[in-house]
Amino acid sequence: MTPIVYYILSAVLSALVLAGLAMESRVKLAVKGNLICVGVMGLAIILTLFSADTDLKTALLNPFLWGSIAVGGVAGVLWARKVKMIEMPQTVALLNGIGGLASALVGGLELAKAESSVFGAVTAALALVIGAVTFSGSLIAALKLSRKIDSRPKKFKGQGAVSALLLAAALAGIVLAGFGLRIPALLLTVVSATVFGVIFALRVGGADMPVAISLLNSFSGVAGAIAGMAIANVLLVAVGGIVGSSGLLLTQIMCRAMNRNLMDILLGKTVKVDKPAEKPAEEPAAETPSKTVEEEKAEAEAAPEKPEETAEETQAEEAPYALKDAKDVIIVPGYGMALSQAQQKVKELADKLEANGAKVRYAIHPVAGRMPGHMNVLLAEADVDYDVLFQLDEINDDFAKCDAVVVIGASDVMNPAAREAEGTPIYGMPILNVDAAPHVFVCNYDLKPGYAGVENPLYKRTNGIRLLLGDAKESLQTLIDEL
Amino acid sequence: MEILTHPVWGPVILIGVFVVASVLGYIIIRKVPSLLHTPLMSGMNALSGVTVLGALIAGVAAYKTQSVVVLIIALVAAALAMVNVAGGFFVTHKMLRMFDKKGGNDKKEEEKE
């Protein structure tokens, strides 16, 4: 294949990736956009195999390469088939980590190769660093999201200094690579970058995790692009660059939605637990971190199985407000809905309310759940029309005007503490103004603080609130039966 | 493809391609609705497995020079990247199909099994 043909084909494939991503950012075209990306990837593999090997026969018949592609591909599909919607965040994190590891291996191979140029060696070391950070960071993020390890931000003394030192070591490794000291460079970059990734991900916690995943996702694109520079492959550079920058933009969009600064998240400015002396009373969760996590774990396991524990607590002194009188209802879903798989029941409730003549809308906080858009995916699974899903700024003023709000397994996203409790992880985050609504029905498992670990003062409200504790499915059934 | 290994033009072209691709990538998803954030992130995650190309190139080179260790590492890298690609696209498709109700219902049934 002549170089010019190869370049033209690479440019066409890159343009198709752009088109695919553009389509994936529109509801109607998204499925097709994804399929285009699948096709591009297939063609890119074939193109690369044919251009890398001048002898057509070996390219076609190389059993090792096709074998490893097939093994990886089949494993990926088999895994993905089994994944449930609720496990999506950790799955994406884990897949991302695996991709990062692959980039790190490619970088490492190129670095170890004796004949590469200075540019090749430096970019290979850089790819190795970014790939290794992506790998270890994503792994920790996946473990945190699946609650295999404590999801709270971990901080220790001198963490900033250690991080800086590790980064400097990685940088030194890259410089060493430039001077041809390949093996020391290899060892230095691998170790420092892997440890840095771990520390980075441990430091991020609470509601910031989706942002961290999105950022790591962007990293893995950049790692691919830089690996592409190391081996002088334009197509890899182009696709990696596209993924890297659009991933970064997505990260920024998420940060904006949470009113958070990306740098603050990266530097771990999230939780100011280092000054608990100021208000220990407002952060009881910080004092018993391990306990809460255990309980939350128990919540995850017990929620679907123990319906009999459904306790009902009516706090209104006067006759409780009945949902059937409400003509304008807003539903606020959260991670708890995902945990108890209650989205079908939510839809059932909404249908009943609508049959009753009420207007039903859904308020989706940008970071409800563990990933942006997490709730949308679950509600779509339950056939909820996306026309009735509203984003925070579209619906926030309507809370004061509506008749009732039904909260399903959400806490942080409607926690009024975000407005005043300075120093907590959610401080400054825009929240759904559920507290402005005249009547609130809360279907949460318990009154424990949410993922961010901040007590919700809304639960202490004395009137206009009804707390239905226990499995959300059961609580929703209670509400449905009452209609 | 000699120009890409040229000591000066190679880096210039590669970095240039990276910059252009980055700018285009930045522009292209500006208007994504939050509803699609998760599937889009997942789709981009699958695309980042494009590093499989690098693994394959390394693999082809190792196959020619008969260096077994390098070949094995390259094959592992290719397989890992393919897990990322195939798994990523599949979960993305799974999510997106839920948004696409018209015509997608029959497929959904079959997936529930």
Interface residues (C-beta under 8 A of the other chain):
Chain A: P3 Y6 S14 V17 L18 G20 L21 A22 E24 S25 R26 V27 A30 V31 G33 N34 L35 C37 V38 M41 A44 I45 T48 L49 S51 A52 D53 T58 A59 N62 F64 L65 G67 S68 I69 V71 G72 G73 V74 A75 G76 V77 W79 A80 R81 V83 M85 M88 T91 V92 L95 N96 I98 G99 L101 A102 S103 L105 V106 G108 L109 E110 A112 S117 F119 G131 I213 S214 N217 S220 G221 A223 G224 A225 A227 G228 M229 A230 I231 A232 N233 V234 L235 L236 V237 A238 V239 G240 G241 I242 V243 G244 S245 S246 G247 L248 L249 L250 I253 M254 A257 I364 P366 M371 P372 G373 H374 N376 V377 A380 E381 D383 Y386 L389 Q391
Chain B: M1 E2 I3 L4 T5 P7 G10 P11 I13 L14 I15 V17 F18 V19 V20 A21 S22 V23 L24 G25 Y26 I28 I29 R30 K31 V32 P33 S34 L35 L36 H37 T38 P39 L40 M41 S42 G43 M44 N45 A46 L47 S48 G49 V50 T51 V52 L53 G54 A55 L56 I57 A58 G59 V60 A61 Y63 K64 V70 L71 I73 A74 L75 V76 A77 A78 A79 L80 A81 M82 V83 N84 V85 A86 G87 G88 F89 F90 V91 T92 H93 K94 M95 L96 R97 M98 F99 D100 K101 G104
